[in-house]
Amino acid sequence: MFISTLTSLMLGLPQPEMPAQCHEPSTAIAAVQTNAAASPLQDQQVIVQGVVTASWTASKQLGGFFIQAALPDADPATSEGLFIESSTYQVEPGELVRLTGVVSENEQMTRLREVELLSRCGKQALPAAVTLDLPLENQAWLESVEGMRVTIKQPTVVNGHYQLARHGQFDIAHQRLYSPTQVAEPGAAAQVVAEQNRQALLTIDDAQAPNSAVIPYPPVGLSANNTLRSGDWVQPFTAIVTEYEGRYRLQPLQPLVFTERNPRPAAPVRLSDNDVRIAAFNVLNYFNGEGESKTFPTNRGAKNAAQFKLQHEKIIAALTALDADVIGLMEIENDGTGAHSAIVELTTALRTSTGHAWQFIDTGTAGFGDDSITNALIYRSDKVEPQGEFITTFAYPFNQRSRLPLIQVFRDKRSGEQFSVAVNHFKSKGSCPGDADPSNHRQGDGQGCWNPVRVKSAQQLLATLSSSERLQQLEYHIVLGDLNAYAQEDPLTTLAQAGFVNLIERFEPNGYSYVFASQAGSLDHILVNQPLAAKVRQLKHWAINADEPIALQYQALDKYPDRVDSSPYRASDHDPLYLDLKF
């Protein structure tokens, strides 16, 4: 029938008449959808008629197709689109079809199930797509276009892709979005930003079943050398709006076009070889296996030796390219400093990779603190030398909530200047407490759980620094690490009030080290005291991890080896920071 219809159109001949059924009354799609969140016709059998707008009936796709009313009703609050849950019928966009089925709500999306195709009623032009002007004022409005064609006529920005590997999804917005307390004070101001972010984020889906072997974004498929970074652009596109558990998704109707606006950065360049470079790097559970036999799995990190080998290669590649003189490490296995320990393996490999005299601060063979992960300090002994023993504190909340701080004085061999470095890893925002003490629960101010513990960690760190006679004799001090607090949060304010300044806005406005829930922010910091601030020449994040899909992490090796390589990109989930000092 389609060929004869097309021929008739080309020759100007009358089109074949529709089957008589196509002229009979049917239930309007808008009457099925209404302007409510759920259809009032649930579990009722209806007859509907509409134009096919998209079909995803193939194996491991959505398992159905979408139709839309050829003529909308007068109420813009009622959707004119409907999902037809059936893979039985092969239909094409532009077909006018008449169907019967039972109205259903599944995962909060209205659909027809138990479908029977009654008639194919010819071809029609696709309904015009509704334009989405971003940012949306209220995402609840998308209920009125559920199942319909929509178009975004402006470039949008990739903000996150945590579900890219499992669900083929990534998030976009009209601009880059930041964690509320990265850019606003905790409380009312942060709540405003949080609400703006909630309305701004839209999710693009791939219309496929979960855990597809091929991830279609970016084009040709995600791989180690074909990444999709947060910050890249998506050019205008048309899609169908779907809903799943109250969250709306866009199913593109054509291959997406991406523009690289946030390319993978090259290794950080020194302004002078005479500068002293200090770096901080969370190495994402670097666990090198148990004992001399290096058995896997351990309680964190790589699940087998092959995974660890790749993780190790990526971490060493990143540390090598950082070209630092002193590096504070977080999330390294707390298995002491013996011959088979994680810190020895890492330092030995870095010495081989760089050709430099890398050493580590020896915190003892028994481990440093009681947590399974710990802090560590490595340094180039040809550039700096430790002065005296390291300093730490076991006072609460260290060694109970936050990891033990590792404080060491170094002397720059070229200038003779001395400075202290304090490596920290404060209690995370997650794993919220189940106890009766409400102060460590989420307070609704944007700072997450355990904020009082992080504040107390900052206070106790300051007390340790000020109580050491040796440290008080020094002019220059550095506090660095994964503080698990964004730039405007209380722990950073506490440290700032004590004279430790965050210069990141001077050197890298809007800099960030982590992306969570498709919002960028810096949990990792390098702070300096006021006298040292004048010596700072550079302070930047090296954006090799946070903007990269988690699908490229070493864990993908077992199932998807084409997604991983030994490059530094996505070596961890946090970006390293580096600071250059000129003494």
C-alpha positions in Angstrom: 0.0 0.0 0.0 2.9 2.4 0.8 4.3 2.0 -2.8 1.0 2.7 -4.4 0.4 5.7 -2.1 3.8 7.1 -2.9 3.2 6.6 -6.6 -0.1 8.3 -6.4 1.5 11.3 -4.7 4.2 11.5 -7.3 1.8 11.3 -10.2 -0.8 13.6 -8.6 -3.3 10.8 -8.6 -5.9 10.3 -5.9 -4.6 8.3 -3.0 -6.0 4.9 -2.1 -9.0 5.3 0.2 -8.4 4.5 3.8 -10.0 1.3 5.2 -13.5 2.2 6.5 -12.3 1.5 10.1 -10.0 4.5 9.9 -13.0 6.8 9.7 -14.8 5.4 12.7 -14.7 7.1 16.1 -11.7 6.3 18.4 -10.5 7.5 21.8 -8.4 10.6 21.5 -4.8 10.1 22.7 -5.2 13.2 24.8 -8.2 11.5 26.6 -5.9 8.6 27.4 -3.2 10.8 28.7 -5.2 13.7 30.2 -3.3 16.4 32.1 -2.8 14.1 35.1 0.3 12.1 36.0 -1.5 8.8 35.4 -4.3 7.9 33.0 -7.8 7.7 34.3 -8.4 4.9 31.8 -6.0 2.4 33.3 -6.9 -1.2 32.7 -9.6 -0.2 30.2 -9.5 -1.3 26.6 -9.6 1.5 24.1 -9.2 2.1 20.3 -6.8 4.9 19.4 -5.5 6.2 16.1 -2.3 8.1 15.4 0.8 8.7 13.4 3.8 6.5 14.1 6.6 8.8 15.2 9.3 6.3 16.2 9.7 2.5 16.3 12.1 0.7 18.7 10.8 -2.9 18.3 14.0 -4.7 17.6 15.6 -7.1 20.1 17.0 -5.3 23.1 15.3 -2.0 22.3 12.3 -0.4 24.0 9.9 -3.1 22.9 7.4 -0.9 21.1 6.7 2.2 19.1 5.2 5.7 19.6 2.2 7.3 18.0 1.0 10.8 18.1 -2.3 12.4 17.3 -2.5 13.8 13.8 -4.5 16.8 15.1 -3.9 17.9 18.7 -6.7 18.9 21.0 -7.1 22.4 22.4 -5.5 21.7 25.8 -1.7 22.1 25.7 -1.5 20.4 29.1 -2.5 17.0 27.6 0.0 14.9 25.8 -0.8 13.9 22.3 1.7 11.0 22.2 1.4 7.4 23.4 3.8 4.4 23.7 2.5 1.2 22.1 4.1 -1.7 24.0 4.3 -4.3 21.2 7.1 -5.7 19.1 4.7 -7.8 17.0 4.0 -5.2 14.3 6.6 -3.6 12.0 5.6 0.0 11.5 7.4 3.0 10.0 7.4 6.6 11.0 4.7 8.5 9.1 2.2 5.6 9.1 -1.3 6.4 10.4 -2.4 3.3 12.4 -5.5 2.3 14.2 -4.9 0.1 17.3 -6.7 -1.4 20.2 -5.2 -2.2 23.6 -5.4 -1.9 27.3 -4.3 1.3 29.0 -1.4 0.8 31.4 1.0 2.8 33.6 4.4 1.1 33.8 7.2 2.9 35.6 5.0 6.0 35.4 4.8 6.1 31.6 1.3 5.7 30.0 1.1 3.0 27.4 -1.1 0.5 25.6 -0.4 -3.2 26.2 -2.1 -6.3 24.8 -2.1 -4.5 21.5 -3.8 -5.4 18.2 -3.2 -3.5 15.0 -6.6 -3.0 13.5 -5.8 -1.0 10.4 -3.0 0.7 8.5 -4.6 4.0 7.4 -2.0 5.4 5.0 0.9 7.8 5.3 0.8 11.3 6.9 3.4 14.0 7.6 5.0 13.7 11.0 3.5 16.0 13.6 5.5 19.1 14.3 8.0 18.7 17.1 7.4 20.8 20.2 10.4 23.1 21.0 12.1 22.8 24.4 13.5 26.1 25.4 16.2 25.5 28.0 16.5 25.7 30.8 13.0 24.5 31.6 11.2 26.3 34.4 9.7 23.1 35.7 10.4 19.6 34.5 6.9 18.6 35.5 5.9 20.3 32.3 7.4 17.4 30.4 4.4 15.3 31.4 2.4 17.3 28.8 4.7 16.1 26.0 5.3 12.5 27.2 5.5 10.3 24.2 5.7 13.2 21.8 8.2 14.6 19.4 10.3 17.5 20.8 13.2 19.4 19.5 16.1 21.3 21.1 17.2 24.0 18.8 20.3 25.1 20.8 23.6 23.4 21.5 23.6 21.7 24.9 26.4 20.8 27.3 27.2 17.3 28.5 27.2 17.4 32.3 27.6 13.8 33.3 27.5 10.2 32.1 27.5 7.9 35.1 24.8 5.6 33.5 26.4 5.6 30.1 27.7 2.0 30.3 24.8 0.4 32.0 21.8 2.4 30.5 23.3 4.2 27.5 22.4 7.5 29.2 24.1 10.9 29.7 22.9 14.2 31.1 22.8 17.6 29.3 21.9 21.1 30.2 22.0 24.6 28.7 25.4 25.1 30.5 27.9 23.5 32.8 26.3 22.9 36.2 28.1 23.0 39.5 27.5 21.4 42.8 25.4 23.9 44.8 27.9 24.4 47.6 30.8 24.8 45.2 29.3 28.1 44.1 26.9 29.1 46.8 26.9 29.3 50.6 25.3 26.3 52.4 21.6 26.8 53.2 19.1 28.9 51.3 21.5 30.0 48.6 22.7 26.4 47.9 19.1 25.2 47.8 18.3 27.7 45.1 21.2 26.4 43.0 20.1 22.8 43.7 16.6 23.5 42.4 17.9 25.3 39.3 20.1 22.3 38.6 17.3 19.9 39.0 15.2 21.7 36.5 18.1 22.2 34.1 19.3 18.6 33.7 17.9 16.5 31.0 18.8 12.8 30.3 19.5 11.5 26.8 18.9 7.7 26.4 19.8 5.3 23.7 16.5 3.4 23.4 18.3 0.2 24.2 18.1 -2.4 26.9 20.6 -2.1 29.8 24.2 -3.2 29.5 24.5 -3.0 25.8 27.8 -4.2 24.4 27.9 -1.2 22.1 27.5 2.3 23.6 26.4 4.6 20.8 27.5 7.8 22.4 29.7 9.2 21.0 29.3 8.1 17.4 31.1 4.9 16.4 30.8 3.8 20.0 32.5 4.6 23.3 36.1 3.3 23.6 39.4 4.2 25.2 40.2 6.5 22.3 36.7 7.7 21.5 35.5 9.3 24.7 32.5 11.5 25.7 33.7 14.1 28.1 31.6 16.3 30.3 31.8 19.8 28.9 31.4 18.7 25.2 28.5 19.9 23.3 25.5 18.2 21.7 24.2 19.9 18.6 20.4 20.5 18.1 18.3 17.3 17.8 14.8 15.9 17.9 13.6 13.2 20.3 10.7 11.4 21.9 10.0 12.1 25.5 9.8 9.0 27.7 9.3 8.6 31.4 10.7 6.1 33.9 10.0 6.2 37.6 9.1 9.9 37.5 12.2 10.9 35.5 12.0 12.0 31.9 14.3 10.9 29.2 14.9 12.0 25.6 15.2 9.3 23.0 16.9 10.9 20.0 15.4 10.3 16.5 18.6 10.8 14.6 22.3 10.2 15.3 23.6 12.9 17.6 26.3 15.3 16.6 28.9 16.1 19.2 31.3 19.0 19.3 34.5 18.6 21.3 34.6 21.6 23.6 36.5 20.0 26.5 39.3 18.0 24.9 41.6 15.7 26.9 44.3 17.9 28.4 48.0 17.4 27.8 50.4 17.0 30.7 50.8 20.1 32.9 53.7 22.3 31.9 56.1 23.9 34.4 56.8 27.6 34.1 60.3 26.9 35.4 62.3 23.9 36.3 63.3 25.7 39.5 59.7 25.8 40.8 58.7 23.3 43.4 55.6 21.4 42.3 53.2 20.0 45.0 50.4 17.7 44.0 47.4 16.0 45.5 45.9 12.8 44.0 43.1 10.5 45.2 44.2 7.2 43.6 40.8 5.4 43.9 41.5 2.4 46.2 45.0 1.5 44.9 45.2 -2.0 46.5 48.0 -4.2 45.1 46.9 -7.7 46.4 47.5 -9.5 49.6 51.0 -10.2 50.8 53.9 -11.6 48.8 51.6 -13.7 46.6 49.5 -10.7 45.7 46.2 -12.5 45.8 43.0 -10.9 44.7 40.4 -9.8 45.4 41.2 -7.6 48.4 38.5 -5.7 50.3 38.7 -2.8 47.9 40.0 -1.9 44.4 40.8 -4.3 41.6 39.1 -7.7 41.6 41.9 -9.6 39.9 45.6 -9.3 39.0 44.8 -8.2 35.4 42.6 -5.3 36.6 45.3 -4.2 39.1 48.0 -4.3 36.4 45.9 -1.9 34.3 45.0 0.3 37.3 48.6 0.4 38.3 49.7 1.4 34.8 47.1 4.2 34.6 48.1 5.6 38.0 51.8 5.5 37.2 51.1 7.2 33.8 49.2 10.0 35.6 51.8 10.4 38.4 54.6 10.5 35.8 53.0 13.1 33.7 52.2 15.3 36.7 55.9 15.9 37.0 55.6 16.9 40.7 58.3 17.0 43.4 56.0 16.2 46.3 52.7 14.3 46.0 50.1 13.7 48.7 48.2 10.4 48.0 44.7 9.4 49.2 43.0 6.1 49.1 46.1 4.0 48.9 46.0 0.6 50.6 46.9 0.7 54.3 49.2 -2.2 54.4 52.3 -0.6 55.8 55.6 0.1 54.2 57.0 -3.4 53.8 58.5 -4.9 50.7 55.2 -6.0 49.3 53.1 -3.0 50.3 51.1 -0.8 48.0 53.3 2.3 48.7 56.5 0.4 47.9 55.1 -1.0 44.6 53.9 2.4 43.5 57.0 4.3 44.5 59.3 1.8 42.9 57.3 1.9 39.6 57.3 5.7 39.6 61.1 5.7 40.1 61.4 3.4 37.1 58.9 5.3 34.9 60.4 8.8 35.5 64.1 8.0 36.2 63.8 10.3 39.2 64.7 9.4 42.8 61.2 8.9 44.2 60.9 8.0 47.9 58.1 7.8 50.4 57.6 9.0 53.9 57.9 5.8 56.0 54.9 5.7 58.4 55.7 2.2 59.6 55.3 -1.4 58.6 52.1 -1.9 60.7 50.1 0.6 58.7 49.1 4.2 59.2 45.8 4.3 61.1 43.0 1.7 61.4 41.2 2.3 58.1 41.7 0.0 55.1 42.8 3.1 53.1 45.3 5.7 54.2 47.2 8.8 53.3 50.7 8.8 51.9 53.5 11.2 50.9 56.0 10.6 48.1 58.7 12.9 47.0 61.7 13.4 44.7 64.7 13.1 46.9 66.8 14.9 44.3 64.6 18.0 44.7 63.5 18.1 48.3 64.5 16.4 51.5 62.4 15.6 54.6 63.3 17.5 57.8 62.7 15.4 60.9 59.9 12.8 61.5 56.4 13.0 60.2 53.6 14.4 62.5 50.1 13.2 62.9 47.3 13.1 65.5 45.0 10.4 66.8 42.6 12.9 68.3 38.9 12.6 67.4 37.7 12.4 64.6 40.9 11.2 63.1 41.3 7.4 63.0 37.6 7.0 63.7 35.9 9.0 60.9 38.6 10.9 59.0 41.9 9.2 58.0 45.0 10.2 59.9 46.6 13.4 58.6 50.2 13.0 57.4 52.3 16.1 58.1 55.9 16.4 56.9 58.4 19.2 56.7 60.5 19.4 53.5 63.5 21.5 52.5 63.8 22.7 48.9 67.4 21.7 48.0 67.8 24.6 45.5 66.7 27.5 47.7 67.0 26.0 51.1 63.5 27.1 52.0 61.4 24.8 54.3 57.7 24.2 54.2 55.2 21.7 55.7 52.8 19.6 53.8 49.7 18.1 55.5 47.9 15.4 53.6 44.3 14.8 54.5 41.3 12.7 53.7 38.2 13.8 55.6 35.1 11.8 56.2 32.9 11.4 53.1 29.4 12.8 52.5 27.9 9.3 52.0 27.4 6.3 54.3 25.0 8.4 56.4 24.8 7.6 60.1 22.1 5.4 61.5 22.6 6.5 65.1 20.3 8.9 67.0 22.7 11.9 66.8 21.0 14.1 64.3 23.9 16.5 63.8 25.7 14.3 61.4 22.6 13.6 59.3 21.8 15.6 56.2 20.7 19.1 57.3 19.2 20.2 53.9 21.9 22.8 53.5 23.7 21.1 50.7 26.7 19.8 52.7 25.6 16.2 53.0 26.1 13.9 55.9 28.9 14.1 58.4 29.6 17.8 58.0 30.2 18.4 61.7 32.9 15.6 61.6 34.6 17.3 58.6 34.5 20.6 60.5 35.9 19.0 63.6 38.6 17.4 61.4 39.6 20.8 60.1 39.7 22.2 63.6 41.7 19.3 65.0 44.2 19.6 62.0 44.6 23.3 62.8 45.2 22.4 66.5 47.8 19.9 65.5 49.6 22.4 63.3 49.6 25.1 65.9 50.6 22.8 68.8 53.9 21.7 67.2 56.8 23.8 68.1 58.7 22.6 65.1 55.9 23.6 62.7 55.4 27.0 64.4 59.0 27.9 63.6 58.2 27.5 59.9 56.9 30.3 57.7 55.3 28.3 55.0 52.5 25.7 55.3 50.4 23.7 52.9 47.2 21.8 53.6 46.0 19.4 50.8 43.9 16.4 50.1 40.4 15.1 49.6 38.5 17.1 52.1 35.2 15.8 50.9 33.9 19.4 51.1 33.1 21.8 48.2 34.6 25.3 48.1 31.8 27.1 50.0 31.3 24.5 52.8 32.1 24.8 56.5 35.4 22.9 56.6 36.9 25.2 53.9 35.6 28.2 55.8 37.1 26.9 59.0 40.5 26.6 57.3 40.2 30.0 55.6 39.5 31.7 58.9 42.7 30.2 60.2 44.7 31.7 57.3 44.7 28.9 54.8 43.7 30.4 51.5 42.2 28.8 48.4 43.8 30.4 45.4 42.0 28.2 42.8 39.7 31.0 41.6 42.7 33.2 40.9 44.4 30.6 38.7 41.5 28.4 37.5 38.1 30.0 37.9 35.4 27.4 38.2 38.0 24.7 38.7 36.7 21.3 39.9 38.1 17.9 40.7 34.9 15.7 40.8 31.6 15.3 39.1 28.7 13.9 41.2 25.1 13.7 40.0 26.2 15.5 36.8 27.4 18.5 38.8 31.0 19.6 39.0 32.8 20.7 42.1 36.1 20.4 43.9 36.3 18.0 46.9 40.1 18.1 46.6 42.1 21.2 47.5 45.5 22.6 48.0 45.5 25.4 50.5 48.4 27.6 51.5 49.0 30.0 54.4 49.1 33.7 53.7 53.0 34.0 53.6 53.2 31.3 51.0 50.5 32.7 48.8 52.9 35.2 47.2 55.1 32.3 46.1 52.4 30.5 44.2 52.9 30.5 40.4 50.3 28.0 39.3 47.4 26.1 41.0 45.3 24.0 38.7 43.4 20.7 38.3 44.6 18.3 35.7 41.2 17.3 34.2 42.0 13.6 33.3 39.4 11.8 35.3 36.2 13.6 36.5 35.0 14.5 33.0 35.6 11.0 31.6 33.0 8.2 31.7 33.3 5.7 34.5 32.9 3.1 31.7 36.5 3.7 30.8 37.9 2.8 34.3 40.1 -0.3 34.7 37.1 -2.4 35.9 35.8 -2.6 32.3 38.8 -4.7 31.3 37.2 -8.1 31.9 34.1 -7.6 29.7 35.0 -4.7 27.4 38.8 -4.5 26.8 38.4 -2.0 24.0 37.1 0.6 26.5 40.3 0.7 28.5 44.0 1.4 28.0 47.1 2.3 30.0 46.8 6.1 29.5 46.2 8.4 32.5 42.7 9.2 31.4 40.1 7.9 33.9 42.9 6.6 36.1 40.7 7.6 39.1 37.4 9.3 39.8 39.1 12.4 41.2 41.3 14.8 39.2 44.7 15.5 40.6 45.7 19.1 41.5 49.1 20.7 41.3 50.6 23.8 42.8 53.9 25.4 41.6 56.0 27.4 44.1 58.8 29.8 43.3 61.2 30.2 46.2 
